[in-house]
């Protein structure tokens, strides 16, 4: 019996000679290509279009993308009130010192809504933004440039925060929105969840916080294995299970600076565990806290002398959003001065080594008009995701 597996047949100059490429091999080749090429190849045939858009191929491409992680760079031009998203390769340290000390950023997309949009999380190549002027929340995919606008959310005069999470079991992205506790108006805190989809079935669902705890402010975020974490004021971490939509709280360790200082970076994914970094410029120390047991709320810590290179960033709002594929902590300054090179720093807590890498390409070409000071935020572990929601 002949193999009915789809194949690509190519006829050469000799009409009796044909070359058959198994479809499995085609899929393997396509999965190694950049996303931009895949979008062009969708027009080759209906079969290629359906293949590239299939869940099997999308999942395969996502798995391959995780082996070549990138940096997500969100640049806000304050004077022009414009926001752009770039990405760049994560830099790998070369012991023989022959590797370059810079990477080239690639322009991916711009945020079309006017005004300042706050980045509220990056998960699996998707990013969540909220417009501070009208409280509009949208989820962007810089790879496909798809934009999914969530239903309008009315905070009724209360402070509102949103965070993006991912459930790997159901393969669903959800946005958790919290209306803060208002003591003056005697309004209790409320939590709402919206499943991100391009269909018309999107809606905000109110969920109950069975702990009864309230908070008035939040900071940071990270999503690890289907659990979304973010800080609640100065003493707690909110633990939100994206699948069950259950809220719990974790006590944080005693820190030197915490969020009362602009240098605090908390809530990162450190080798699959929730962690935080505490920068103490008064004591010249940097401490990495790692949550070893969530149920017992047990933390371990590693403390080192604050590298002198990082002391130079104290005026640029020192931050960190996680570690790169080498296990090194990525540290960056939030202010980008167009008259100077822009650097990010990688610190290895085990080897106690720090190195810096220049990010080029954000002020070149069409972006030479960037001038003055801009706000920057950088996430490691960004992937090209060709999934359409």
Protein Blocks (a to p, Z undefined) as FASTA:
>chain_A
ZZfbdcdddddfblkbccdddfklmmmmmmmpcfklmmmmmmmpmklmmmmmpmklmmmm
mmmmmmmccdddddddfklopacddddddddddfklpaccbdcdddfbdcfbgcjdddeb
deehiacdddfklopacdddfknopacddddddekhpacdddddddfklopacddddddd
dfklopacddddddddfbfkbccdddddfkopacfbdedjddeehiacddehjlbccddd
fklopacdddddddfklmmbckbcghiaeehiacdddddfknopacddddfblklopacd
ddddddfklmmmmmnopadebdcfkopacdddfbdcfkbccddddddfklopacddddeh
jlgcjllmpgcjddddddehiacdfbdZZ
